[in-house]
């Protein structure tokens, strides 16, 4: 099996207008869109952003007759402590093949908002990682932890600073991922646009030293031209650290595939 992109967005996300058909021009054997669910989203005047499930099902029906690609239903769950029950209730009545777990906001601001630039970066990072650790303990059912450094994207953090200030907490976070049989994502937007390759160079060996083996690549594409973005570069970084396979979550189980060269 060839590795396929496990993190991307379509018009069913509040921040994308992309069409499924434009991704399918790449002729993937398997395709999954992971559109946003973010409750009380600061990016949308604190309204609930929930992808239209009926439109997703309808779109799959339309595409199934036109494309040989196997279509999976995915979702990216932005979780804030206190929202777990509401999100789990939604998932209980809406079936998804792949669920990503993300920390995007804290109930007041998104970690990509300009407001973080006026705050102490270590206070922001501490809040972000505390939230991540809390959610990993309280929320179940997700398969992939996305962009572990999302809350640091607007801040200038070095691997040395992560190691000095947060390695103990990151160790606990990674241990939770391993216990829950979740995968750790390398995120192309973080890796490239936000120039956080060095933070992934730091986290990969830490995760492996704890026994972590499941890695995924996600373009985090919001336009089809970013499909599989930087997959070869991120695969090379994994290979540098002795990783020879990627993980895909399919039919309720993890399967290993070759690196995406």
Secondary structure, DSSP 4 states (H G I P E B T S, - for coil): -------B--TTSTT----HHHHHTT--SEEEEEEEEEEEEGGGTTEEEE--HHHHHHHHHHHHTT--SEEEEEEEEE--TT-HHHHHHHHHTS--SEEEEE--B-SS-BTTSGGGGGS-HHHHHHHHHHHHHHHHHH-----EE--TTGGGTTS---HHHHHHHHHHHHHHHHHHHHHTTPEEEEEHIIIIIT--HHHHHHHHHHHHHTT---EEEE--BSSGGGTTTTHHHHHHHHHHTT--EEEEEETTEEEEEE---
